[in-house]
Amino acid sequence: MRAKLGIAPIAWWNDDLPELSDDVSLEECLRQAREAGFTGMETGRRFPMDAAVLEPILRQHGMSVCGGWFSGRLLVGDIDEEKDRIAAQMELFKATSAPCIVYGETGRTIQGDRGTPLAMRPRLDEQQIKAYGRKLTAFGEWCADQGMPISYHHHMAAPIESEEDVDLLMKHSGEGLPLLYDAGHMAFAGGDVLRVIDKHHARISHVHTKDIRQAVVDGLDRSRKSFLDAVVKGAFTVPGDGSLDFEAIVKRLASYGYEGWFVVEAEQDPVKSPPLEMAKIGHKELLRVMAAAGYTVEG
Protein backbone atom coordinates (compact mmCIF):
# COMPACT_ATOMS: atom_id res chain seq x y z
CA MET A 1 0.00 0.00 0.00
CA ARG A 2 1.11 3.51 -0.76
CA ALA A 3 0.85 6.69 1.25
CA LYS A 4 1.81 10.32 0.77
CA LEU A 5 2.70 12.66 3.63
CA GLY A 6 1.47 16.25 3.63
CA ILE A 7 1.11 19.10 6.08
CA ALA A 8 -1.18 22.10 6.47
CA PRO A 9 0.14 25.68 6.69
CA ILE A 10 -1.95 26.35 9.81
CA ALA A 11 1.15 25.66 11.94
CA TRP A 12 2.78 28.66 10.25
CA TRP A 13 -0.25 30.93 9.66
CA ASN A 14 -3.47 30.64 11.65
CA ASP A 15 -6.32 32.24 9.71
CA ASP A 16 -8.56 32.58 12.78
CA LEU A 17 -5.84 33.67 15.21
CA PRO A 18 -3.38 35.99 13.46
CA GLU A 19 -1.41 36.26 16.70
CA LEU A 20 -0.54 32.56 16.31
CA SER A 21 1.21 33.06 13.00
CA ASP A 22 4.83 33.07 11.97
CA ASP A 23 5.81 36.00 9.76
CA VAL A 24 7.00 33.79 6.92
CA SER A 25 6.29 33.85 3.22
CA LEU A 26 4.65 31.07 1.24
CA GLU A 27 8.07 30.18 -0.16
CA GLU A 28 9.62 29.88 3.30
CA CYS A 29 6.68 27.83 4.54
CA LEU A 30 7.07 25.41 1.64
CA ARG A 31 10.84 25.28 2.11
CA GLN A 32 10.50 24.36 5.78
CA ALA A 33 7.83 21.74 5.07
CA ARG A 34 10.04 20.14 2.41
CA GLU A 35 13.04 20.24 4.73
CA ALA A 36 10.97 18.34 7.28
CA GLY A 37 10.31 15.68 4.62
CA PHE A 38 6.78 16.41 3.43
CA THR A 39 5.88 16.37 -0.27
CA GLY A 40 2.47 18.03 -0.10
CA MET A 41 0.84 21.01 1.54
CA GLU A 42 -2.78 22.01 1.89
CA THR A 43 -3.58 25.53 0.78
CA GLY A 44 -3.84 28.57 3.04
CA ARG A 45 -4.38 32.29 2.90
CA ARG A 46 -0.98 33.10 1.37
CA PHE A 47 -1.45 30.77 -1.58
CA PRO A 48 -2.13 32.54 -4.90
CA MET A 49 -5.35 31.43 -6.55
CA ASP A 50 -3.75 31.45 -10.01
CA ALA A 51 -2.26 28.10 -11.01
CA ALA A 52 0.16 29.81 -13.39
CA VAL A 53 1.62 31.65 -10.41
CA LEU A 54 1.41 28.82 -7.88
CA GLU A 55 2.73 25.89 -9.87
CA PRO A 56 6.28 27.24 -10.43
CA ILE A 57 6.55 27.97 -6.70
CA LEU A 58 5.46 24.44 -5.87
CA ARG A 59 7.91 22.92 -8.35
CA GLN A 60 10.76 25.00 -6.95
CA HIS A 61 10.24 23.38 -3.55
CA GLY A 62 9.30 19.88 -4.72
CA MET A 63 5.81 20.19 -3.29
CA SER A 64 2.26 19.57 -4.45
CA VAL A 65 -1.20 20.67 -3.29
CA CYS A 66 -2.60 17.89 -1.10
CA GLY A 67 -5.98 19.48 -0.35
CA GLY A 68 -7.27 22.66 1.21
CA TRP A 69 -10.15 24.05 3.22
CA PHE A 70 -13.36 25.39 1.71
CA SER A 71 -15.67 27.29 4.07
CA GLY A 72 -18.93 25.67 3.07
CA ARG A 73 -22.34 27.08 4.00
CA LEU A 74 -24.77 24.43 2.78
CA LEU A 75 -26.37 24.23 6.20
CA VAL A 76 -27.79 27.72 5.72
CA GLY A 77 -27.40 28.27 1.96
CA ASP A 78 -28.32 26.53 -1.25
CA ILE A 79 -26.41 24.37 -3.67
CA ASP A 80 -26.30 26.88 -6.53
CA GLU A 81 -24.70 29.47 -4.26
CA GLU A 82 -22.08 26.94 -3.16
CA LYS A 83 -21.31 26.04 -6.76
CA ASP A 84 -20.48 29.68 -7.42
CA ARG A 85 -18.48 30.06 -4.21
CA ILE A 86 -16.33 26.98 -4.81
CA ALA A 87 -15.71 27.53 -8.52
CA ALA A 88 -12.37 29.39 -8.34
CA GLN A 89 -10.91 26.97 -5.81
CA MET A 90 -12.11 24.03 -7.88
CA GLU A 91 -10.36 25.32 -10.99
CA LEU A 92 -7.12 25.89 -9.07
CA PHE A 93 -7.24 22.43 -7.52
CA LYS A 94 -7.92 20.74 -10.84
CA ALA A 95 -5.03 22.62 -12.45
CA THR A 96 -2.66 21.59 -9.65
CA SER A 97 -3.89 17.95 -9.50
CA ALA A 98 -5.01 18.20 -5.88
CA PRO A 99 -6.74 15.08 -4.49
CA CYS A 100 -9.78 16.85 -3.05
CA ILE A 101 -11.24 20.00 -1.55
CA VAL A 102 -11.76 19.81 2.20
CA TYR A 103 -15.37 20.82 2.90
CA GLY A 104 -15.70 22.45 6.33
CA GLU A 105 -19.15 23.65 7.37
CA THR A 106 -19.16 27.26 8.57
CA GLY A 107 -22.91 27.87 8.58
CA ARG A 108 -23.85 28.39 12.24
CA THR A 109 -20.44 27.18 13.38
CA ILE A 110 -18.65 28.74 16.37
CA GLN A 111 -15.15 27.43 15.58
CA GLY A 112 -13.89 30.91 14.68
CA ASP A 113 -15.69 32.75 17.48
CA ARG A 114 -13.52 33.13 20.56
CA GLY A 115 -16.40 34.63 22.52
CA THR A 116 -18.65 31.55 22.33
CA PRO A 117 -17.87 28.51 24.53
CA LEU A 118 -17.61 24.98 23.19
CA ALA A 119 -20.78 23.93 25.00
CA MET A 120 -22.76 26.33 22.80
CA ARG A 121 -21.83 24.72 19.52
CA PRO A 122 -24.69 24.14 17.05
CA ARG A 123 -26.51 20.83 17.39
CA LEU A 124 -28.68 19.16 14.77
CA ASP A 125 -31.33 16.52 15.36
CA GLU A 126 -31.60 13.50 13.10
CA GLN A 127 -34.20 15.07 10.82
CA GLN A 128 -32.01 18.14 10.33
CA ILE A 129 -28.99 15.96 9.60
CA LYS A 130 -31.08 13.96 7.12
CA ALA A 131 -31.94 17.11 5.16
CA TYR A 132 -28.37 18.38 5.42
CA GLY A 133 -27.01 15.03 4.25
CA ARG A 134 -29.18 15.12 1.13
CA LYS A 135 -27.85 18.56 0.20
CA LEU A 136 -24.26 17.55 0.87
CA THR A 137 -24.61 14.40 -1.21
CA ALA A 138 -26.00 16.31 -4.18
CA PHE A 139 -23.25 18.90 -3.88
CA GLY A 140 -20.56 16.24 -3.51
CA GLU A 141 -21.80 14.41 -6.58
CA TRP A 142 -21.75 17.65 -8.57
CA CYS A 143 -18.21 18.43 -7.45
CA ALA A 144 -17.02 14.96 -8.43
CA ASP A 145 -18.70 15.34 -11.82
CA GLN A 146 -16.71 18.56 -12.31
CA GLY A 147 -13.50 16.62 -11.70
CA MET A 148 -12.74 17.70 -8.12
CA PRO A 149 -14.27 15.71 -5.25
CA ILE A 150 -14.84 17.13 -1.79
CA SER A 151 -14.08 15.40 1.51
CA TYR A 152 -16.28 16.32 4.49
CA HIS A 153 -14.38 17.48 7.59
CA HIS A 154 -16.09 16.73 10.92
CA HIS A 155 -14.84 19.48 13.23
CA MET A 156 -14.95 20.71 16.80
CA ALA A 157 -17.44 23.53 17.42
CA ALA A 158 -19.26 22.72 14.17
CA PRO A 159 -22.64 21.10 13.44
CA ILE A 160 -21.01 17.72 12.77
CA GLU A 161 -18.63 17.28 15.69
CA SER A 162 -19.23 14.09 17.67
CA GLU A 163 -19.04 10.42 16.74
CA GLU A 164 -22.85 10.30 16.85
CA ASP A 165 -23.03 13.29 14.49
CA VAL A 166 -20.73 11.56 12.01
CA ASP A 167 -22.70 8.33 12.27
CA LEU A 168 -25.93 10.15 11.46
CA LEU A 169 -24.40 12.12 8.61
CA MET A 170 -23.00 8.95 7.04
CA LYS A 171 -26.37 7.23 7.53
CA HIS A 172 -28.27 10.04 5.82
CA SER A 173 -25.86 10.79 2.97
CA GLY A 174 -24.69 8.82 -0.02
CA GLU A 175 -21.36 7.67 -1.36
CA GLY A 176 -21.17 10.96 -3.21
CA LEU A 177 -20.11 12.52 0.10
CA PRO A 178 -16.66 11.20 1.08
CA LEU A 179 -15.41 11.65 4.64
CA LEU A 180 -12.27 13.32 5.89
CA TYR A 181 -11.12 11.44 9.00
CA ASP A 182 -9.45 13.64 11.60
CA ALA A 183 -8.20 11.73 14.63
CA GLY A 184 -7.54 14.84 16.70
CA HIS A 185 -10.96 16.40 16.23
CA MET A 186 -12.69 13.09 16.91
CA ALA A 187 -10.67 12.49 20.10
CA PHE A 188 -11.34 16.06 21.27
CA ALA A 189 -15.07 15.44 20.70
CA GLY A 190 -14.89 12.36 22.90
CA GLY A 191 -15.28 9.82 20.11
CA ASP A 192 -13.58 6.46 19.71
CA VAL A 193 -10.98 7.09 17.02
CA LEU A 194 -10.68 3.43 16.01
CA ARG A 195 -14.40 2.68 16.06
CA VAL A 196 -15.07 5.57 13.67
CA ILE A 197 -12.65 3.99 11.19
CA ASP A 198 -14.31 0.60 11.62
CA LYS A 199 -17.75 2.05 10.87
CA HIS A 200 -16.93 4.48 8.09
CA HIS A 201 -13.73 3.30 6.41
CA ALA A 202 -15.49 2.84 3.09
CA ARG A 203 -16.24 6.57 2.95
CA ILE A 204 -12.84 7.87 4.16
CA SER A 205 -11.04 9.60 1.29
CA HIS A 206 -8.61 11.90 3.14
CA VAL A 207 -6.88 11.76 6.53
CA HIS A 208 -5.73 14.50 8.89
CA THR A 209 -3.17 13.24 11.39
CA LYS A 210 -3.88 15.81 14.09
CA ASP A 211 -2.80 14.86 17.61
CA ILE A 212 -4.09 16.22 20.92
CA ARG A 213 -2.62 16.93 24.32
CA GLN A 214 -5.11 14.99 26.41
CA ALA A 215 -4.33 16.85 29.64
CA VAL A 216 -5.14 20.17 27.97
CA VAL A 217 -8.38 18.83 26.50
CA ASP A 218 -9.43 17.28 29.81
CA GLY A 219 -8.70 20.52 31.67
CA LEU A 220 -10.96 22.69 29.51
CA ASP A 221 -14.11 24.17 31.01
CA ARG A 222 -16.30 23.78 27.93
CA SER A 223 -19.01 25.94 29.46
CA ARG A 224 -16.60 28.90 29.41
CA LYS A 225 -13.81 28.19 26.93
CA SER A 226 -14.11 28.41 23.15
CA PHE A 227 -12.51 26.29 20.46
CA LEU A 228 -9.96 29.04 19.83
CA ASP A 229 -9.21 29.21 23.55
CA ALA A 230 -8.39 25.51 23.36
CA VAL A 231 -6.04 26.13 20.45
CA VAL A 232 -4.23 28.88 22.35
CA LYS A 233 -3.89 26.58 25.38
CA GLY A 234 -2.20 23.95 23.20
CA ALA A 235 -4.94 21.36 22.71
CA PHE A 236 -3.48 20.29 19.35
CA THR A 237 -0.06 19.13 18.26
CA VAL A 238 1.68 16.86 15.75
CA PRO A 239 1.91 13.06 15.90
CA GLY A 240 4.72 12.04 18.21
CA ASP A 241 4.18 15.01 20.52
CA GLY A 242 0.70 14.25 21.80
CA SER A 243 -1.47 11.59 23.38
CA LEU A 244 -2.93 9.58 20.49
CA ASP A 245 -1.63 6.19 19.38
CA PHE A 246 -1.03 6.85 15.71
CA GLU A 247 0.49 3.44 15.14
CA ALA A 248 -2.86 1.88 16.06
CA ILE A 249 -4.76 4.47 14.01
CA VAL A 250 -2.67 4.01 10.87
CA LYS A 251 -2.68 0.22 11.21
CA ARG A 252 -6.48 0.30 11.42
CA LEU A 253 -6.69 2.42 8.25
CA ALA A 254 -4.25 0.06 6.54
CA SER A 255 -6.36 -2.95 7.52
CA TYR A 256 -9.16 -1.53 5.37
CA GLY A 257 -6.87 -0.70 2.45
CA TYR A 258 -6.79 3.08 2.78
CA GLU A 259 -4.27 4.63 0.41
CA GLY A 260 -3.63 8.31 -0.14
CA TRP A 261 -2.69 11.38 1.81
CA PHE A 262 -1.96 11.58 5.53
CA VAL A 263 -1.85 15.29 6.33
CA VAL A 264 -0.47 16.80 9.54
CA GLU A 265 -2.73 19.63 10.63
CA ALA A 266 -1.76 21.02 14.03
CA GLU A 267 -2.56 24.62 14.89
CA GLN A 268 -0.61 25.89 17.88
CA ASP A 269 1.55 28.77 19.08
CA PRO A 270 4.61 28.97 16.76
CA VAL A 271 6.65 30.63 19.50
CA LYS A 272 6.10 27.76 21.93
CA SER A 273 6.09 25.14 19.19
CA PRO A 274 8.31 26.24 16.26
CA PRO A 275 6.68 25.00 13.04
CA LEU A 276 9.82 23.50 11.45
CA GLU A 277 10.74 21.64 14.62
CA MET A 278 7.20 20.33 15.04
CA ALA A 279 6.98 19.37 11.36
CA LYS A 280 10.12 17.27 11.74
CA ILE A 281 8.71 15.54 14.82
CA GLY A 282 5.45 14.80 13.02
CA HIS A 283 7.17 13.51 9.89
CA LYS A 284 9.49 11.25 11.85
CA GLU A 285 6.60 9.72 13.77
CA LEU A 286 4.54 9.23 10.63
CA LEU A 287 7.42 7.47 8.89
CA ARG A 288 7.70 5.14 11.87
CA VAL A 289 4.02 4.26 12.00
CA MET A 290 3.72 3.98 8.21
CA ALA A 291 6.50 1.39 8.20
CA ALA A 292 4.83 -0.49 11.07
CA ALA A 293 1.55 -0.53 9.14
CA GLY A 294 3.13 -1.75 5.90
CA TYR A 295 2.87 1.44 3.86
CA THR A 296 5.36 2.56 1.25
CA VAL A 297 5.69 6.33 1.55
CA GLU A 298 5.96 8.04 -1.83
CA GLY A 299 8.56 10.76 -2.21
Secondary structure, 3 states (H helix, E strand, C coil): CEEEEEECHHHCCCCCCHHHCCCCCHHHHHHHHHHHCCCEEEECCCCCCCHHHHHHHHHHCCCEEEEEEEEECCCCCCHHHHHHHHHHHHHHHHHCCCCCEEEEECCCCCCCCCCCCHHHCCCCCHHHHHHHHHHHHHHHHHHHHCCCCEEEECCCCCCCCCHHHHHHHHHCCCCCCCEEEEHHHHHHCCCCHHHHHHHHHHHEEEEECCEECHHHHHCCCCCCCCHHHHHHHCCEECCCCCCCCHHHHHHHHHHCCCCEEEEECCCCCCCCCCHHHHHHHHHHHHHHHHHHHCCEECC
